[in-house]
């Protein structure tokens, strides 16, 4: 999914879920009526951060792994066992030994984040050093189709179970939460590229306006490689470049 909406399935967009009985969609528009009228005011700064329950859930789901080895140690271990050597080569692929470190922790560096839409040229989002873009980060056109593309580089060691999580709020009310598994990656010089499934931006009067969101990239140990707290808008038209 994307920075704006999340990525669990095509039936979940910015709080839109398929109605099991009638197949109708409900979502941001349903925050209209009395609820939307009573939600006016400034966006809560605390809405950018996960709740205590969410943080506890992440800790509770943490996988307990066995002893860690550097990638060089992994390659050297059982090197005389031909079957194990072949299995490791198949698992790791063509690992660039110049990009292999002697530390236990892998390094994941995000090269670029882009929003792709058939309606316009790609939007390449700058990644700030502190992970918190100042002001409005991007604008989406209501009803448009789009997807998100990540480009990242892995070095030092294998990163296991890299995943993307995303949460979105509107006027302090959480309207979407999603996770997307990216996979396990071995070190290499060339960046990896991962493109999310295409989604459709919600449309209508109550879907328009400013949103706050938080996106994170974590591994199996819940080590965070990038966290971005940001704001974006849904408008009638794309923002002028």
LUMVOGU-776610 format. One record per residue (C-alpha): residue in one letter; x, y, z. Coordinates in nm, 3 decimals, decimal comma. Layout:
! residues N
SITE  res        x        y        z
SITE    A        X        Y        Z
...
! end
This chain:
! residues 241
SITE  res        x        y        z
SITE    X    0,000    0,000    0,000
SITE    X    0,129    0,345    0,045
SITE    X    0,247    0,620    0,270
SITE    X   -0,101    0,764    0,262
SITE    X   -0,322    0,462    0,293
SITE    X   -0,151    0,142    0,415
SITE    X   -0,103   -0,195    0,249
SITE    X   -0,291   -0,496    0,380
SITE    X   -0,533   -0,561    0,095
SITE    X   -0,706   -0,386   -0,193
SITE    X   -1,026   -0,371    0,011
SITE    X   -0,878   -0,133    0,267
SITE    X   -0,812    0,225    0,161
SITE    X   -0,779    0,510    0,412
SITE    X   -1,031    0,343    0,642
SITE    X   -1,243    0,201    0,358
SITE    X   -1,352   -0,158    0,427
SITE    X   -1,572   -0,385    0,221
SITE    X   -1,914   -0,439    0,378
SITE    X   -1,935   -0,816    0,415
SITE    X   -2,309   -0,837    0,357
SITE    X   -2,378   -0,587    0,081
SITE    X   -2,034   -0,530   -0,068
SITE    X   -2,070   -0,156   -0,016
SITE    X   -1,773    0,053    0,089
SITE    X   -1,764    0,262    0,399
SITE    X   -1,484    0,484    0,515
SITE    X   -1,375    0,846    0,537
SITE    X   -1,710    0,965    0,405
SITE    X   -1,875    0,793    0,700
SITE    X   -1,688    1,023    0,933
SITE    X   -1,921    1,288    0,796
SITE    X   -2,256    1,383    0,940
SITE    X   -2,241    1,479    1,307
SITE    X   -1,906    1,317    1,379
SITE    X   -1,712    1,518    1,122
SITE    X   -1,879    1,842    1,230
SITE    X   -1,773    1,780    1,589
SITE    X   -1,410    1,708    1,497
SITE    X   -1,310    2,059    1,384
SITE    X   -0,996    2,211    1,528
SITE    X   -0,622    2,163    1,508
SITE    X   -0,464    1,824    1,457
SITE    X   -0,331    1,663    1,773
SITE    X    0,047    1,631    1,778
SITE    X    0,017    1,315    1,981
SITE    X   -0,170    1,150    1,693
SITE    X    0,163    1,112    1,514
SITE    X    0,280    0,849    1,760
SITE    X    0,159    0,496    1,824
SITE    X   -0,055    0,433    2,129
SITE    X    0,087    0,246    2,428
SITE    X   -0,121   -0,055    2,331
SITE    X    0,032   -0,058    1,982
SITE    X    0,386   -0,034    2,118
SITE    X    0,315   -0,317    2,365
SITE    X    0,172   -0,526    2,081
SITE    X    0,492   -0,480    1,881
SITE    X    0,700   -0,592    2,177
SITE    X    0,470   -0,885    2,244
SITE    X    0,500   -1,006    1,884
SITE    X    0,879   -0,987    1,884
SITE    X    1,028   -1,310    1,757
SITE    X    1,298   -1,470    1,973
SITE    X    1,578   -1,568    1,734
SITE    X    1,879   -1,792    1,791
SITE    X    2,245   -1,680    1,816
SITE    X    2,348   -1,417    1,563
SITE    X    2,649   -1,446    1,336
SITE    X    2,815   -1,202    1,102
SITE    X    2,764   -1,287    0,736
SITE    X    3,133   -1,376    0,703
SITE    X    3,095   -1,619    0,993
SITE    X    2,787   -1,767    0,827
SITE    X    2,977   -1,821    0,503
SITE    X    3,274   -1,976    0,683
SITE    X    3,068   -2,200    0,908
SITE    X    3,041   -2,560    0,786
SITE    X    3,228   -2,460    0,468
SITE    X    3,348   -2,819    0,426
SITE    X    2,989   -2,944    0,402
SITE    X    2,910   -2,932    0,030
SITE    X    2,532   -2,952    0,070
SITE    X    2,528   -2,670    0,326
SITE    X    2,754   -2,457    0,108
SITE    X    2,519   -2,495   -0,188
SITE    X    2,217   -2,418    0,030
SITE    X    2,382   -2,098    0,159
SITE    X    2,472   -1,992   -0,195
SITE    X    2,113   -2,046   -0,303
SITE    X    1,982   -1,854   -0,001
SITE    X    2,223   -1,561   -0,026
SITE    X    2,254   -1,536   -0,401
SITE    X    2,556   -1,350   -0,541
SITE    X    2,667   -1,166   -0,227
SITE    X    2,921   -0,892   -0,287
SITE    X    3,194   -0,966   -0,032
SITE    X    3,304   -0,600   -0,044
SITE    X    2,961   -0,509    0,090
SITE    X    2,971   -0,764    0,374
SITE    X    3,058   -0,633    0,718
SITE    X    3,190   -0,809    1,025
SITE    X    2,914   -0,672    1,249
SITE    X    2,602   -0,856    1,355
SITE    X    2,360   -0,578    1,264
SITE    X    2,256   -0,523    0,902
SITE    X    2,237   -0,171    0,765
SITE    X    1,937   -0,065    0,559
SITE    X    1,952    0,272    0,388
SITE    X    1,652    0,407    0,199
SITE    X    1,756    0,569   -0,127
SITE    X    1,420    0,703   -0,243
SITE    X    1,043    0,696   -0,188
SITE    X    0,822    0,770   -0,488
SITE    X    0,449    0,804   -0,556
SITE    X    0,354    0,664   -0,897
SITE    X    0,032    0,762   -1,072
SITE    X   -0,082    0,729   -1,436
SITE    X   -0,229    1,080   -1,403
SITE    X    0,104    1,258   -1,362
SITE    X    0,486    1,227   -1,353
SITE    X    0,632    1,035   -1,059
SITE    X    0,654    1,225   -0,729
SITE    X    0,996    1,161   -0,573
SITE    X    0,979    1,236   -0,201
SITE    X    1,293    1,368   -0,031
SITE    X    1,391    1,169    0,279
SITE    X    1,491    1,411    0,556
SITE    X    1,777    1,323    0,788
SITE    X    1,559    1,331    1,101
SITE    X    1,271    1,144    0,934
SITE    X    1,022    1,431    0,988
SITE    X    0,953    1,641    0,677
SITE    X    0,870    2,003    0,754
SITE    X    0,525    2,118    0,650
SITE    X    0,313    1,944    0,387
SITE    X    0,504    1,647    0,241
SITE    X    0,281    1,573   -0,060
SITE    X   -0,070    1,611   -0,204
SITE    X   -0,291    1,341   -0,354
SITE    X   -0,573    1,400   -0,603
SITE    X   -0,903    1,251   -0,489
SITE    X   -1,017    0,948   -0,689
SITE    X   -0,676    0,901   -0,855
SITE    X   -0,495    0,568   -0,882
SITE    X   -0,145    0,546   -0,740
SITE    X    0,117    0,319   -0,582
SITE    X    0,428    0,366   -0,372
SITE    X    0,778    0,253   -0,468
SITE    X    1,062    0,205   -0,217
SITE    X    1,429    0,187   -0,313
SITE    X    1,672    0,074   -0,042
SITE    X    2,021   -0,069   -0,001
SITE    X    2,125   -0,349    0,236
SITE    X    2,481   -0,392    0,366
SITE    X    2,681   -0,570    0,643
SITE    X    2,444   -0,859    0,706
SITE    X    2,111   -1,016    0,608
SITE    X    1,803   -0,818    0,711
SITE    X    1,528   -1,062    0,804
SITE    X    1,156   -0,997    0,775
SITE    X    1,174   -0,632    0,666
SITE    X    0,825   -0,485    0,689
SITE    X    0,645   -0,156    0,637
SITE    X    0,384   -0,022    0,881
SITE    X    0,163    0,279    0,831
SITE    X   -0,098    0,467    1,035
SITE    X   -0,308    0,765    0,926
SITE    X   -0,513    1,018    1,126
SITE    X   -0,764    1,286    1,025
SITE    X   -0,855    1,558    1,274
SITE    X   -0,704    1,344    1,551
SITE    X   -0,909    1,034    1,461
SITE    X   -0,723    0,726    1,341
SITE    X   -0,869    0,626    1,003
SITE    X   -0,626    0,360    0,883
SITE    X   -0,356    0,121    1,008
SITE    X   -0,173   -0,130    0,789
SITE    X    0,132   -0,355    0,753
SITE    X    0,314   -0,488    0,446
SITE    X    0,585   -0,756    0,451
SITE    X    0,871   -0,669    0,214
SITE    X    1,085   -0,979    0,272
SITE    X    1,436   -1,091    0,368
SITE    X    1,733   -0,938    0,186
SITE    X    2,105   -1,012    0,165
SITE    X    2,372   -0,742    0,122
SITE    X    2,443   -0,617   -0,229
SITE    X    2,577   -0,305   -0,399
SITE    X    2,268   -0,239   -0,613
SITE    X    1,957   -0,106   -0,433
SITE    X    1,649   -0,324   -0,400
SITE    X    1,319   -0,188   -0,535
SITE    X    0,976   -0,275   -0,396
SITE    X    0,653   -0,143   -0,546
SITE    X    0,327   -0,158   -0,352
SITE    X   -0,007   -0,266   -0,506
SITE    X   -0,200    0,010   -0,678
SITE    X   -0,461    0,190   -0,469
SITE    X   -0,730    0,453   -0,524
SITE    X   -0,738    0,777   -0,325
SITE    X   -1,072    0,831   -0,143
SITE    X   -1,292    1,103   -0,287
SITE    X   -1,574    1,327   -0,170
SITE    X   -1,616    1,630    0,053
SITE    X   -1,529    1,455    0,378
SITE    X   -1,227    1,276    0,230
SITE    X   -1,059    1,603    0,134
SITE    X   -0,836    1,794    0,371
SITE    X   -0,519    1,747    0,578
SITE    X   -0,402    1,421    0,733
SITE    X   -0,117    1,320    0,963
SITE    X    0,063    0,987    0,931
SITE    X    0,350    0,775    1,057
SITE    X    0,537    0,517    0,848
SITE    X    0,803    0,279    0,979
SITE    X    1,034    0,014    0,832
SITE    X    1,124   -0,261    1,081
SITE    X    1,276   -0,609    1,081
SITE    X    1,192   -0,931    1,270
SITE    X    1,352   -0,789    1,585
SITE    X    1,141   -0,473    1,553
SITE    X    1,458   -0,276    1,485
SITE    X    1,348    0,042    1,308
SITE    X    1,555    0,151    1,006
SITE    X    1,339    0,449    0,911
SITE    X    1,049    0,630    1,078
SITE    X    0,872    0,917    0,905
SITE    X    0,613    1,143    1,071
SITE    X    0,447    1,364    0,814
SITE    X    0,138    1,547    0,688
SITE    X   -0,032    1,526    0,350
SITE    X   -0,346    1,658    0,180
SITE    X   -0,621    1,507   -0,034
SITE    X   -0,750    1,771   -0,277
SITE    X   -0,959    1,800   -0,593
SITE    X   -0,642    1,828   -0,803
SITE    X   -0,274    1,748   -0,786
SITE    X   -0,055    2,020   -0,641
SITE    X    0,122    2,241   -0,895
SITE    X    0,488    2,132   -0,925
! end
